[in-house]
Amino acid sequence: MKRIFMLCLAILIFLPGVAMADEMPIGKTKTTKGEAFMIRGAKEMPLTIGDKIFQKDTIRTGANSSVGILFEDNTILSLGPNSEIVIDEYVFAPEKGLLSMIARMVRGTASYLSGLIGRLAPESVKFLTPDATVGIRGTQFLVKVDGCK
């Protein structure tokens, strides 16, 4: 009986920490111009300066629009007009040796300036595009992805 109680107690203590890991913000918007949106689940919301970005969010800009995002590791990601990107994975826990950023560029233009993840574990940063995967080995790059036809 004592083992069952201890097991239940351990589960109650451990599970909220696991659930909260997905709920922690991974960055925030620093600049917006024109129409910029965040899609979280099935909900689309306008982006404003200071809005928190979470893992699995999709960021989309309209014509003549842009958005700048600062991530927790000081990575800077800027999107140009008519752009869309999905932050598939973002893990920044250097004290545990866990570093990863995987983003899927759907369309448009982006500028990336690496933060600590790109400097400490460049092999852990990947940008997926419809035609290729960009592995980060430097600290900065620009990418343009034509929309699907």
N, C-alpha and C positions, 0 to 999 in steps of 0.2 A: 504494500500500500504506500509505503514511504517513497519507493522508487517511482511509482506513478505520479505522486504528488510533485516530486522533484522534476520529473520529465515535463509535466504540465507547466510548472513554474518557469523552467528553462525556455519552453516554447513561448510563453507569454512575454518573457523578457527579450528574447531574440527576435521574434517576428516583427514587432513595431520598428526596430532598427532597420530591418530589411525593407519594409514598406517605405520608411522615410527616405532611404537612399534614392529611390526614384523620384521623390517629391522635393528634393533639394534643388534650388536654382543652380544653373551651371554658368550663368552669365546674365547680362542685362543690356538693353539698348542704350547706346550713348548718343546716337544721332538718328534722326529720321527726316526725310524730305518727301513730300507728296504722299502717295498712298502706300503704306506698308502694313502688312497683316501677319498675324501669327495664327497658325492652325494647330489647335491642341485637341486631339481626339476628333470629334465631329464639329467642333466649335471654331468659327473664324472670328478673330477679334482684331480691331485696329491696333497697331503698335504705336506707342508713344515713348518718349525718352524716359528711361528708368524702369521700363517694364522688364520683368524677370523672364528669362529664357530657361526652359527645362529640356532635359533629354527627351527625344522623340518629337519635339516641336518642328513644325514646318514654317519657314519664313518665306514670305512672298512679297514682291514689290510690283507696283503698277508702272505704267508708262511715265517717264520723266520723274521717277522716284528712286530713292535709295535708302539704305539703312546701315548703320554701323553697330556692331555688337562687340562688347568686351567680355571675354570669358574669365572664369575664376583664376586661370593660370596666366592671365594677361595676354592671351591670344586675341588678336583683333581681326574680325571678319567683316568685310564691307561688301554689300550687294548693290549692284547697279540696277537700272531700269529693267522691268519685265523679267525679273529673276525669281528663282525658287530653289530653296535648299532645305534638306531634311537633316536634322542633327540626330543620326541614328544611335550614336553612342558617345558618351562623354564621361570619362572617369578621371578625376584629379584627386588622388590620395597618395601624395609622394611619401608620406610617413609609412605607408603600407607597401610602397613600391608598385602601386597601381596607377598607371597612366595610359589613357587612350582617348583618341578623338577620331570618330568616323562620321563623315558627312557625305550626303548624297546630293550632288548638284543635278537638278532636274533641267534647268534652263537658265540662261542669262549670263551675267558676268559677276565675278567675285574677286576680291583681293584678300589675301591671307598674309598675316604677319604673325609668326609663331611666338608663343609664350613659352612657359616652362616645359610643357609636354613636348613641344617640338624640339626644344633644346636638350632635354634630359633623355628622351626616348623617341627620336625621330621616326623610328620604325613603327611606332604606335599611332602615328597620324596618317589617315588615309582619306582622300577625297575620291569618291566614286562618281564617274560620269557615264553617260550612255555608251561611250565608246572605249573608255579606259579607266584605270585606277591610277590616281596620282599619289605616289608615295613621297612623303616630305623628307627631303634630305638637306634642304637649306632652311632659310628662315623666312623667305618671302616668295610669293608667286601670284600671278594673275591667271585666271582661267575664264574662257568663254565657251558656253555650251549652247548650241543652237537648239531650239525647241523641237520636239518630236513632230514628225510630219504625218 
